[in-house]
Amino acid sequence: MAKEKTSYVCGDCGASYRRWQGKCDDCGSWNNIKEEKAAVSGAPKGLSGKKGRSVSLVSLNEPIKHQPRLMTGIDELDRALGGGLVAGSAILIGGDPGIGKSTLLLQAMGELSLKGHDCVYISGEEATAQVQMRAKRLGLTDAPLKLGCETSLRNILTTLDDGTPPAVVVIDSIQTMYADHVESAPGTVSQVRVCAHELISFAKRKGTIVILVGHVTKDGQIAGPRVLEHMVDTVVYFEGDRGHQFRILRAVKNRYGGTDEIGVFEMTGTGLSQVTNPSALFLADHNAREPGSAVFAGIEGSRPVLVEIQALVARSSAANPRRAVVGWDSGRLAMVLAVLDARAGLGLAGCDVYLNVAGGLKISEPAADAAVAAALISSLSQIPLPEETVVFGEISLSGDFRSVSQTDARLKESSKLGFSKAMMPKGKKTDQQAMQLHTLERVTDLVSHFFPDGVE
């Protein structure tokens, strides 16, 4: 008879321990180790004498069987996924509560079912009537989408195996599913791992696209074992601030496409609407006459995006001045402040600094260094940047500006939105002749635009 074995597993990295401890030795996280029970037999470890079947091997030069991608009809979603859904793939989508994950997937499944594809939506958090009410609000009552409310993995797989397998299955959410042969509560490390493994195996075996909705922790990471993100083919995050109506769909892992594409949506009363021109949306409330504001010409994947960066610099008498950052890396801000102090003598070490990326967008591109520096200097000098000006470029620790990629795409998007001037690193050739270019070699060149007579 099988006996029960208790182990303690880290929810972040999956490391196993014989007894509970506060800190995981492998990943260093605290208070993430949970008790896990598993039934093990008394048989010795290792494979038995039974012979397995041979695995078919192929060469690298054999012709590839390309399968057409399934287009959802929502262009921004297809862009983030690398060009549509791939048959037999497993997709994990995470995001904060109430950000719009279920709404987006319900809209996508409704569009696919209207095109004649067999789609199934399994909800473990809401009743069928609640999903129907949301579909009515979204105008999808005529869509032949199949709904179900179930949390038992065995019942779900039995339903999906009955007849022709569906084209797409949505599981909302994976943390609510449970396997009856695992002795633990739904949402635990063992349950999430087993349920995800069974659903992914079903997707590979039947060619069905399985989309898993995942809860996130307070740090914004998908809850449950980290191995869950390794098991699926694509991991996307639905980002946004509840104070803004904008939503960003960003891929962080994609075996069938790039991980640098984003999809931009706007939350409305009738669901999520696509934003085909994010630059115009992010700059809708931009006021070029106010100091402390700079327009950054950035690149998100293959798409140029213009966004406003706002800075506020205020003198402080505190021993440790405050640094508040929204939408950018705080470590990167500290580096830019240090360079401006050491190479340009601005004396920002004794100032409170507040930095914000307007619209709720999160920027990780190093090319934003120049726009951040321009916004900081503008706020310090109380002199606004010249109107119709965009700024981009990377700042090195020596105080030099380094060139960035896709300069022509940045300038073309800026010119299309009415900007006629650009501050950019020197030495990068461009074909854009319609814009007036101000080249920058060092941070002192940028400072001289605001302090022509030098810093006092």
Backbone hydrogen bonds in HBPLUS format (Angstrom, degrees):
<---DONOR---> <-ACCEPTOR-->    atom                        ^
c    i                          cat <-CA-CA->   ^        H-A-AA   ^      H-
h    n   atom  resd res      DA  || num        DHA   H-A  angle D-A-AA Bond
n    s   type  num  typ     dist DA aas  dist angle  dist       angle   num
A0003-LYS N   A0040-VAL O   3.25 MM  37  5.95 144.7  2.39 173.5 164.3     1
A0040-VAL N   A0003-LYS O   3.20 MM  37  5.95 169.2  2.21 167.4 164.0     2
A0005-LYS N   A0038-ALA O   2.97 MM  33  5.49 167.1  1.98 152.3 156.6     3
A0038-ALA N   A0005-LYS O   2.99 MM  33  5.49 164.5  2.02 158.1 163.0     4
A0007-SER N   A0036-GLU O   2.83 MM  29  5.29 170.5  1.84 162.5 165.8     5
A0036-GLU N   A0007-SER O   2.72 MM  29  5.29 160.8  1.75 168.2 162.9     6
A0008-TYR N   A0017-TYR O   2.92 MM   9  5.04 158.9  1.97 153.9 155.3     7
A0017-TYR N   A0008-TYR O   2.68 MM   9  5.04 144.7  1.80 143.4 155.7     8
A0009-VAL N   A0034-LYS O   2.85 MM  25  5.46 149.6  1.94 163.8 159.3     9
A0034-LYS N   A0009-VAL O   2.89 MM  25  5.46 163.2  1.92 151.7 147.1    10
A0010-CYS N   A0015-ALA O   2.81 MM   5  5.23 154.9  1.88 148.6 157.3    11
A0014-GLY N   A0010-CYS O   2.94 MM   4  4.79 136.7  2.13 124.1 135.2    12
A0011-GLY N   A0032-ASN O   2.88 MM  21  5.37 157.4  1.93 134.8 141.9    13
A0226-ARG N   A0012-ASP O   3.02 MM 214  4.91 120.0  2.39 102.6 117.4    14
A0031-ASN N   A0022-GLY O   2.79 MM   9  5.14 153.7  1.86 153.0 161.9    15
A0024-CYS N   A0029-SER O   2.93 MM   5  5.54 165.9  1.95 163.1 167.6    16
A0028-GLY N   A0024-CYS O   2.92 MM   4  5.00 135.6  2.12 127.9 139.7    17
A0070-LEU N   A0085-LEU O   2.72 MM  15  4.81 166.9  1.74 146.6 149.1    18
A0085-LEU N   A0070-LEU O   2.87 MM  15  4.81 177.4  1.87 138.1 137.4    19
A0077-LEU N   A0074-ILE O   3.09 MM   3  5.47 124.0  2.42 107.7 121.2    20
A0078-ASP N   A0074-ILE O   3.01 MM   4  6.31 162.5  2.04 157.7 163.3    21
A0079-ARG N   A0075-ASP O   2.86 MM   4  6.03 150.5  1.95 147.0 155.2    22
A0080-ALA N   A0076-GLU O   3.19 MM   4  6.36 160.5  2.23 140.4 144.4    23
A0081-LEU N   A0077-LEU O   3.10 MM   4  6.30 144.7  2.23 144.5 154.1    24
A0083-GLY N   A0078-ASP O   2.69 MM   5  4.91 155.2  1.75 164.2 155.2    25
A0082-GLY N   A0079-ARG O   3.14 MM   3  5.28 161.9  2.17 106.8 111.8    26
A0089-SER N   A0086-VAL O   3.17 MM   3  5.65 146.6  2.29 141.7 138.4    27
A0210-VAL N   A0089-SER O   3.08 MM 121  6.49 159.7  2.12 161.9 166.0    28
A0233-ASP N   A0090-ALA O   2.87 MM 143  5.33 144.2  2.00 136.9 148.2    29
A0234-THR N   A0090-ALA O   3.22 MM 144  6.60 151.0  2.31 153.8 157.6    30
A0091-ILE N   A0210-VAL O   2.86 MM 119  6.28 161.7  1.90 158.7 164.9    31
A0212-LEU N   A0091-ILE O   2.67 MM 121  6.00 168.1  1.68 172.0 173.3    32
A0092-LEU N   A0234-THR O   2.83 MM 142  6.14 164.4  1.85 156.3 161.1    33
A0236-VAL N   A0092-LEU O   2.88 MM 144  6.30 162.9  1.91 163.1 168.8    34
A0093-ILE N   A0212-LEU O   2.88 MM 119  6.28 162.4  1.91 167.1 173.1    35
A0214-GLY N   A0093-ILE O   2.89 MM 121  5.99 165.8  1.91 150.6 151.7    36
A0094-GLY N   A0236-VAL O   2.97 MM 142  6.48 156.6  2.03 154.9 161.5    37
A0238-PHE N   A0094-GLY O   2.74 MM 144  6.09 160.0  1.78 161.5 168.5    38
A0099-ILE N   A0096-ASP O   3.25 MM   3  5.56 151.8  2.34 136.4 131.9    39
A0104-LEU N   A0100-GLY O   2.98 MM   4  6.05 161.3  2.01 147.2 151.5    40
A0105-LEU N   A0101-LYS O   3.05 MM   4  6.30 168.8  2.06 155.3 158.0    41
A0106-LEU N   A0102-SER O   2.90 MM   4  5.95 154.5  1.97 144.2 151.7    42
A0107-GLN N   A0103-THR O   3.01 MM   4  6.17 155.9  2.07 146.2 152.4    43
A0108-ALA N   A0104-LEU O   2.95 MM   4  6.22 158.6  1.99 148.6 154.8    44
A0109-MET N   A0105-LEU O   2.84 MM   4  5.99 164.6  1.86 151.4 155.4    45
A0110-GLY N   A0106-LEU O   2.93 MM   4  5.97 149.5  2.02 139.5 148.3    46
A0111-GLU N   A0107-GLN O   3.00 MM   4  6.24 156.5  2.05 147.5 153.0    47
A0112-LEU N   A0108-ALA O   3.00 MM   4  6.25 158.5  2.04 148.3 154.2    48
A0113-SER N   A0109-MET O   2.92 MM   4  6.04 161.3  1.95 147.3 152.3    49
A0114-LEU N   A0110-GLY O   3.05 MM   4  6.19 148.1  2.15 142.6 151.0    50
A0115-LYS N   A0112-LEU O   3.06 MM   3  5.16 136.4  2.26  97.7 110.1    51
A0117-HIS N   A0112-LEU O   3.22 MM   5  5.66 160.9  2.25 147.4 142.2    52
A0116-GLY N   A0113-SER O   3.06 MM   3  5.15 159.8  2.11 103.9 109.8    53
A0167-ALA N   A0118-ASP O   2.77 MM  49  5.34 142.9  1.91 141.7 154.0    54
A0168-VAL N   A0118-ASP O   3.41 MM  50  6.86 156.0  2.47 148.2 152.9    55
A0146-LYS N   A0119-CYS O   3.26 MM  27  6.34 168.4  2.28 153.3 153.3    56
A0120-VAL N   A0168-VAL O   2.99 MM  48  6.37 156.7  2.04 153.1 160.7    57
A0170-VAL N   A0120-VAL O   2.94 MM  50  6.36 155.3  2.00 154.5 162.6    58
A0121-TYR N   A0146-LYS O   2.81 MM  25  6.14 162.4  1.84 168.3 174.5    59
A0148-GLY N   A0121-TYR O   2.93 MM  27  6.21 134.1  2.15 164.9 160.2    60
A0122-ILE N   A0170-VAL O   2.85 MM  48  5.88 169.0  1.86 162.4 164.1    61
A0172-ASP N   A0122-ILE O   2.94 MM  50  6.19 164.7  1.96 166.3 171.0    62
A0123-SER N   A0148-GLY O   2.84 MM  25  6.19 168.1  1.85 158.5 159.0    63
A0150-GLU N   A0123-SER O   3.23 MM  27  6.38 131.3  2.48 130.0 143.1    64
A0124-GLY N   A0172-ASP O   2.64 MM  48  5.84 173.5  1.65 144.3 145.4    65
A0130-GLN N   A0127-ALA O   3.06 MM   3  5.32 125.5  2.37 102.0 115.5    66
A0131-VAL N   A0127-ALA O   3.24 MM   4  6.68 155.8  2.30 152.8 158.9    67
A0132-GLN N   A0128-THR O   2.96 MM   4  6.22 154.2  2.02 148.7 156.6    68
A0133-MET N   A0129-ALA O   2.96 MM   4  6.17 148.6  2.06 142.6 150.5    69
A0134-ARG N   A0130-GLN O   3.10 MM   4  6.40 154.0  2.17 144.2 150.5    70
A0135-ALA N   A0131-VAL O   2.91 MM   4  6.17 157.2  1.96 148.0 154.8    71
A0136-LYS N   A0132-GLN O   2.93 MM   4  6.16 146.6  2.04 143.4 152.2    72
A0137-ARG N   A0133-MET O   3.10 MM   4  6.39 152.6  2.18 142.8 149.5    73
A0138-LEU N   A0134-ARG O   2.97 MM   4  6.25 141.5  2.12 144.7 155.8    74
A0140-LEU N   A0135-ALA O   2.81 MM   5  5.02 175.4  1.81 154.4 152.8    75
A0139-GLY N   A0136-LYS O   3.18 MM   3  5.05 155.0  2.24  97.6 105.2    76
A0143-ALA N   A0140-LEU O   3.12 MM   3  5.35 161.2  2.16 109.4 115.3    77
A0178-TYR N   A0151-THR O   2.97 MM  27  6.24 149.2  2.07 171.6 169.3    78
A0156-ILE N   A0152-SER O   3.08 MM   4  6.32 156.0  2.14 149.8 156.8    79
A0153-LEU N   A0178-TYR O   2.99 MM  25  5.79 173.6  1.99 156.0 154.4    80
A0157-LEU N   A0153-LEU O   3.00 MM   4  6.17 171.1  2.00 157.6 158.7    81
A0158-THR N   A0154-ARG O   3.04 MM   4  6.15 154.1  2.11 143.9 151.4    82
A0159-THR N   A0155-ASN O   3.01 MM   4  6.16 153.7  2.09 141.7 148.5    83
A0160-LEU N   A0156-ILE O   2.96 MM   4  6.24 158.0  2.01 151.3 157.5    84
A0161-ASP N   A0157-LEU O   2.94 MM   4  6.00 144.9  2.07 142.1 151.0    85
A0162-ASP N   A0159-THR O   3.32 MM   3  5.34 150.1  2.42  98.1 106.7    86
A0209-ILE N   A0167-ALA O   2.94 MM  42  6.11 176.3  1.94 146.0 146.2    87
A0169-VAL N   A0209-ILE O   2.78 MM  40  6.18 154.6  1.84 166.1 171.8    88
A0211-ILE N   A0169-VAL O   2.82 MM  42  6.17 165.4  1.84 164.7 169.3    89
A0171-ILE N   A0211-ILE O   2.84 MM  40  6.18 165.5  1.86 167.8 170.4    90
A0213-VAL N   A0171-ILE O   2.96 MM  42  6.19 157.7  2.01 177.5 170.7    91
A0176-THR N   A0173-SER O   3.23 MM   3  5.67 157.4  2.29 108.5 115.1    92
A0174-ILE N   A0213-VAL O   2.93 MM  39  6.02 159.2  1.97 163.5 166.7    93
A0177-MET N   A0174-ILE O   3.37 MM   3  5.44 156.6  2.42 102.1 108.7    94
A0182-VAL N   A0179-ALA O   3.18 MM   3  5.74 165.7  2.20 121.0 123.0    95
A0184-SER N   A0182-VAL O   3.00 MM   2  5.81 133.7  2.22 104.5  91.3    96
A0188-THR N   A0185-ALA O   3.32 MM   3  6.02 158.3  2.37 138.9 139.7    97
A0192-VAL N   A0188-THR O   2.98 MM   4  6.12 173.8  1.99 161.3 163.1    98
A0193-ARG N   A0189-VAL O   3.05 MM   4  6.12 161.2  2.09 148.2 153.7    99
A0194-VAL N   A0190-SER O   2.99 MM   4  6.08 166.2  2.01 149.6 153.3   100
A0195-CYS N   A0191-GLN O   2.92 MM   4  5.95 170.7  1.93 155.3 158.4   101
A0196-ALA N   A0192-VAL O   3.01 MM   4  5.93 159.8  2.05 141.6 147.9   102
A0197-HIS N   A0193-ARG O   3.02 MM   4  6.09 154.8  2.08 141.6 148.9   103
A0198-GLU N   A0194-VAL O   3.01 MM   4  6.27 160.8  2.05 154.0 158.2   104
A0199-LEU N   A0195-CYS O   3.05 MM   4  6.23 162.4  2.09 149.6 154.4   105
A0200-ILE N   A0196-ALA O   2.90 MM   4  6.00 159.0  1.95 150.5 156.3   106
A0201-SER N   A0197-HIS O   2.94 MM   4  6.04 155.6  2.00 144.5 151.6   107
A0202-PHE N   A0198-GLU O   3.00 MM   4  6.22 150.6  2.08 142.0 149.8   108
A0203-ALA N   A0199-LEU O   3.03 MM   4  6.31 150.8  2.12 141.4 149.0   109
A0204-LYS N   A0200-ILE O   3.01 MM   4  6.32 159.1  2.06 153.2 157.4   110
A0205-ARG N   A0201-SER O   2.95 MM   4  6.03 151.9  2.03 145.1 153.4   111
A0206-LYS N   A0202-PHE O   2.94 MM   4  5.93 159.7  1.99 151.3 155.4   112
A0207-GLY N   A0203-ALA O   2.89 MM   4  5.37 132.7  2.12 136.8 146.2   113
A0223-ALA N   A0215-HIS O   2.73 MM   8  5.51 160.8  1.76 130.7 137.6   114
A0217-THR N   A0221-GLN O   2.65 MM   4  5.43 154.7  1.71 159.0 165.9   115
A0220-GLY N   A0217-THR O   3.00 MM   3  5.28 163.5  2.03 110.8 115.6   116
A0228-LEU N   A0225-PRO O   3.09 MM   3  5.77 162.2  2.12 115.8 120.9   117
A0229-GLU N   A0226-ARG O   3.17 MM   3  5.84 138.5  2.35 115.7 123.0   118
A0230-HIS N   A0227-VAL O   3.04 MM   3  4.99 130.2  2.30  94.7 108.7   119
A0231-MET N   A0227-VAL O   3.03 MM   4  6.28 138.1  2.21 147.1 158.3   120
A0255-ARG N   A0233-ASP O   3.09 MM  22  5.53 147.4  2.20 141.8 151.7   121
A0235-VAL N   A0253-LYS O   2.89 MM  18  4.98 157.7  1.94 132.2 136.2   122
A0252-VAL N   A0235-VAL O   2.89 MM  17  5.73 163.0  1.91 157.6 163.3   123
A0253-LYS N   A0235-VAL O   3.34 MM  18  4.98 144.0  2.47 142.8 139.0   124
A0237-TYR N   A0250-ARG O   2.78 MM  13  5.31 164.7  1.81 154.4 156.5   125
A0250-ARG N   A0237-TYR O   2.89 MM  13  5.31 167.5  1.90 158.5 160.1   126
A0239-GLU N   A0248-ILE O   2.69 MM   9  4.98 167.6  1.71 162.3 159.0   127
A0248-ILE N   A0239-GLU O   2.88 MM   9  4.98 161.8  1.92 133.1 139.2   128
A0244-HIS N   A0241-ASP O   2.87 MM   3  5.37 160.9  1.90 116.4 122.9   129
A0267-MET N   A0245-GLN O   2.71 MM  22  5.06 166.4  1.73 152.3 155.8   130
A0247-ARG N   A0265-PHE O   2.82 MM  18  4.96 153.1  1.90 141.7 140.8   131
A0265-PHE N   A0247-ARG O   2.83 MM  18  4.96 163.2  1.86 151.9 154.7   132
A0249-LEU N   A0263-GLY O   2.75 MM  14  4.83 168.8  1.77 150.6 154.2   133
A0263-GLY N   A0249-LEU O   2.83 MM  14  4.83 149.2  1.92 136.3 146.2   134
A0275-VAL N   A0264-VAL O   3.07 MM  11  5.48 148.9  2.17 149.8 141.2   135
A0266-GLU N   A0273-SER O   2.82 MM   7  5.26 151.4  1.90 151.4 160.6   136
A0273-SER N   A0266-GLU O   2.94 MM   7  5.26 169.9  1.95 149.1 151.2   137
A0268-THR N   A0271-GLY O   2.84 MM   3  5.28 160.9  1.87 150.0 156.3   138
A0271-GLY N   A0268-THR O   3.31 MM   3  5.28 155.3  2.38 112.0 108.9   139
A0281-LEU N   A0278-PRO O   3.07 MM   3  5.04 118.6  2.46  94.0 109.8   140
A0282-PHE N   A0278-PRO O   2.88 MM   4  6.11 162.0  1.91 161.4 165.1   141
A0283-LEU N   A0279-SER O   3.08 MM   4  6.15 136.9  2.27 144.0 154.8   142
A0284-ALA N   A0281-LEU O   3.36 MM   3  5.24 165.8  2.38 105.6 106.4   143
A0286-HIS N   A0283-LEU O   3.26 MM   3  5.07 169.1  2.28 106.9 107.8   144
A0290-GLU N   A0287-ASN O   3.40 MM   3  5.99 171.1  2.40 116.5 119.1   145
A0311-ALA N   A0292-GLY O   2.77 MM  19  4.93 157.7  1.81 152.1 156.0   146
A0294-ALA N   A0309-ILE O   2.96 MM  15  5.30 154.4  2.03 149.2 157.3   147
A0309-ILE N   A0294-ALA O   2.76 MM  15  5.30 175.1  1.76 169.5 171.3   148
A0391-VAL N   A0295-VAL O   2.89 MM  96  6.18 156.0  1.95 164.8 172.7   149
A0296-PHE N   A0307-VAL O   2.82 MM  11  5.43 168.0  1.84 169.3 165.1   150
A0307-VAL N   A0296-PHE O   3.07 MM  11  5.43 157.9  2.12 147.4 153.8   151
A0298-GLY N   A0305-VAL O   2.86 MM   7  5.21 151.8  1.94 156.8 153.7   152
A0305-VAL N   A0298-GLY O   2.85 MM   7  5.21 159.3  1.89 129.1 136.3   153
A0300-GLU N   A0303-ARG O   2.83 MM   3  5.30 172.4  1.83 162.9 160.3   154
A0303-ARG N   A0300-GLU O   3.17 MM   3  5.30 161.7  2.20 120.3 121.7   155
A0358-ALA N   A0308-GLU O   3.00 MM  50  5.52 157.7  2.05 162.6 167.9   156
A0310-GLN N   A0356-ASN O   2.82 MM  46  5.16 173.3  1.83 166.5 166.0   157
A0356-ASN N   A0310-GLN O   2.88 MM  46  5.16 160.8  1.91 154.3 156.3   158
A0312-LEU N   A0354-TYR O   2.85 MM  42  5.08 146.9  1.96 148.8 154.6   159
A0354-TYR N   A0312-LEU O   2.95 MM  42  5.08 155.9  2.01 146.9 153.9   160
A0314-ALA N   A0352-ASP O   2.98 MM  38  5.18 163.2  2.01 149.3 154.4   161
A0352-ASP N   A0314-ALA O   2.70 MM  38  5.18 153.8  1.76 168.8 165.5   162
A0316-SER N   A0350-GLY O   3.16 MM  34  5.97 156.4  2.22 157.4 152.3   163
A0353-VAL N   A0322-ARG O   2.90 MM  31  6.27 162.7  1.93 163.7 165.0   164
A0324-ALA N   A0353-VAL O   3.02 MM  29  6.47 161.8  2.05 157.8 163.7   165
A0355-LEU N   A0324-ALA O   2.85 MM  31  6.24 161.3  1.88 162.0 168.5   166
A0326-VAL N   A0355-LEU O   2.97 MM  29  6.28 140.4  2.13 140.5 152.9   167
A0357-VAL N   A0326-VAL O   3.00 MM  31  6.24 140.1  2.17 149.9 162.2   168
A0363-ILE N   A0327-GLY O   2.87 MM  36  6.03 169.1  1.88 160.9 157.3   169
A0333-LEU N   A0329-ASP O   3.10 MM   4  6.48 149.8  2.19 146.2 154.5   170
A0334-ALA N   A0330-SER O   3.05 MM   4  6.35 155.3  2.12 146.0 151.9   171
A0335-MET N   A0331-GLY O   3.14 MM   4  6.42 148.5  2.25 140.4 148.4   172
A0336-VAL N   A0332-ARG O   3.04 MM   4  6.36 160.1  2.08 149.8 154.5   173
A0337-LEU N   A0333-LEU O   2.93 MM   4  6.16 163.4  1.96 155.0 159.5   174
A0338-ALA N   A0334-ALA O   3.02 MM   4  6.17 153.4  2.09 140.9 148.1   175
A0339-VAL N   A0335-MET O   2.96 MM   4  6.24 155.9  2.02 150.7 157.0   176
A0340-LEU N   A0336-VAL O   2.97 MM   4  6.20 161.9  2.01 151.6 156.3   177
A0341-ASP N   A0337-LEU O   3.01 MM   4  6.20 147.3  2.12 143.2 152.0   178
A0342-ALA N   A0338-ALA O   2.86 MM   4  5.99 170.5  1.87 152.4 155.4   179
A0343-ARG N   A0339-VAL O   2.80 MM   4  5.56 163.6  1.83 148.7 154.2   180
A0344-ALA N   A0340-LEU O   3.18 MM   4  5.09 138.1  2.37 112.0 122.1   181
A0346-LEU N   A0340-LEU O   3.38 MM   6  6.08 166.9  2.39 130.0 133.6   182
A0345-GLY N   A0341-ASP O   3.08 MM   4  4.61 133.1  2.31 110.2 118.4   183
A0351-CYS N   A0348-LEU O   3.17 MM   3  5.28 152.7  2.25 119.1 116.0   184
A0368-ALA N   A0365-GLU O   3.21 MM   3  6.00 169.8  2.22 122.2 124.5   185
A0369-ASP N   A0366-PRO O   3.09 MM   3  5.87 167.2  2.11 126.4 127.7   186
A0393-GLY N   A0367-ALA O   2.84 MM  26  4.40 167.8  1.86 132.8 136.2   187
A0372-VAL N   A0368-ALA O   3.00 MM   4  6.19 160.8  2.03 158.5 163.8   188
A0373-ALA N   A0369-ASP O   2.90 MM   4  6.12 163.7  1.92 152.7 157.6   189
A0370-ALA N   A0393-GLY O   2.95 MM  23  5.00 152.3  2.03 152.7 150.2   190
A0374-ALA N   A0370-ALA O   2.87 MM   4  6.05 154.9  1.93 146.2 153.4   191
A0375-ALA N   A0371-ALA O   2.97 MM   4  6.16 155.3  2.03 144.2 150.4   192
A0376-LEU N   A0372-VAL O   2.96 MM   4  6.20 156.6  2.02 150.9 157.4   193
A0377-ILE N   A0373-ALA O   2.95 MM   4  6.15 167.3  1.96 152.9 156.1   194
A0378-SER N   A0374-ALA O   2.91 MM   4  5.96 152.8  1.98 142.2 150.5   195
A0379-SER N   A0375-ALA O   3.01 MM   4  6.16 153.7  2.08 142.2 148.7   196
A0380-LEU N   A0376-LEU O   2.95 MM   4  6.18 155.9  2.01 147.5 154.6   197
A0381-SER N   A0377-ILE O   2.93 MM   4  6.04 158.2  1.98 148.2 153.4   198
A0382-GLN N   A0378-SER O   2.83 MM   4  5.60 123.0  2.16 135.1 149.1   199
A0383-ILE N   A0378-SER O   3.26 MM   5  5.24 136.0  2.47 137.4 145.6   200
A0420-SER N   A0388-GLU O   3.09 MM  32  5.59 133.3  2.32 128.3 137.2   201
A0421-LYS N   A0388-GLU O   2.94 MM  33  6.03 147.0  2.06 166.5 168.3   202
A0390-VAL N   A0421-LYS O   3.06 MM  31  6.44 151.5  2.14 135.4 140.6   203
A0423-MET N   A0390-VAL O   2.83 MM  33  6.27 160.5  1.86 159.8 166.0   204
A0392-PHE N   A0423-MET O   3.14 MM  31  6.57 152.7  2.22 166.1 174.6   205
A0394-GLU N   A0402-ARG O   3.31 MM   8  5.06 167.2  2.33 152.5 149.3   206
A0402-ARG N   A0394-GLU O   2.69 MM   8  5.06 165.7  1.71 150.6 155.6   207
A0396-SER N   A0400-ASP O   2.90 MM   4  5.42 167.2  1.92 162.2 166.1   208
A0399-GLY N   A0396-SER O   3.03 MM   3  5.42 162.6  2.06 112.0 117.4   209
A0443-VAL N   A0399-GLY O   2.90 MM  44  5.56 141.5  2.05 154.9 165.4   210
A0401-PHE N   A0441-GLU O   2.90 MM  40  5.38 156.6  1.95 137.4 136.8   211
A0410-ARG N   A0406-GLN O   3.24 MM   4  6.52 155.1  2.30 146.0 152.3   212
A0411-LEU N   A0407-THR O   2.99 MM   4  6.27 165.3  2.02 157.8 161.5   213
A0412-LYS N   A0408-ASP O   2.84 MM   4  5.94 154.9  1.90 148.8 156.3   214
A0413-GLU N   A0409-ALA O   3.13 MM   4  6.20 161.8  2.16 142.8 146.8   215
A0414-SER N   A0410-ARG O   3.05 MM   4  6.25 153.4  2.12 143.1 151.0   216
A0415-SER N   A0411-LEU O   2.88 MM   4  6.06 161.2  1.91 150.3 154.8   217
A0416-LYS N   A0412-LYS O   3.01 MM   4  6.17 149.7  2.11 142.0 150.4   218
A0417-LEU N   A0413-GLU O   3.24 MM   4  6.47 136.5  2.44 138.7 148.3   219
A0417-LEU N   A0414-SER O   3.18 MM   3  5.30 132.8  2.41  97.4 109.5   220
A0419-PHE N   A0414-SER O   2.96 MM   5  5.26 159.9  2.00 151.5 145.0   221
A0418-GLY N   A0415-SER O   3.19 MM   3  5.20 164.4  2.21 106.0 108.5   222
A0436-GLN N   A0420-SER O   2.76 MM  16  6.08 170.2  1.77 158.4 156.3   223
A0422-ALA N   A0436-GLN O   2.98 MM  14  6.38 145.1  2.11 158.0 158.7   224
A0438-HIS N   A0422-ALA O   2.76 MM  16  6.01 167.1  1.78 168.7 168.9   225
A0424-MET N   A0438-HIS O   3.11 MM  14  6.42 153.8  2.18 146.9 154.2   226
A0440-LEU N   A0424-MET O   2.84 MM  16  5.89 138.7  2.01 145.2 153.2   227
A0426-LYS N   A0440-LEU O   3.06 MM  14  5.38 141.1  2.22 142.3 135.5   228
A0445-ASP N   A0442-ARG O   2.97 MM   3  5.48 142.2  2.12 109.4 119.3   229
A0446-LEU N   A0443-VAL O   3.12 MM   3  5.16 122.1  2.47  95.2 109.0   230
A0447-VAL N   A0443-VAL O   2.96 MM   4  6.28 155.3  2.03 148.7 156.1   231
A0448-SER N   A0444-THR O   2.98 MM   4  6.06 146.0  2.10 139.5 147.4   232
A0449-HIS N   A0446-LEU O   3.23 MM   3  5.60 150.9  2.32 105.2 113.1   233
A0450-PHE N   A0447-VAL O   3.00 MM   3  5.55 148.0  2.11 113.4 122.2   234
A0451-PHE N   A0447-VAL O   2.83 MM   4  5.97 155.3  1.89 155.5 163.6   235
A0454-GLY N   A0451-PHE O   3.05 MM   3  5.15 164.0  2.07 112.3 115.3   236
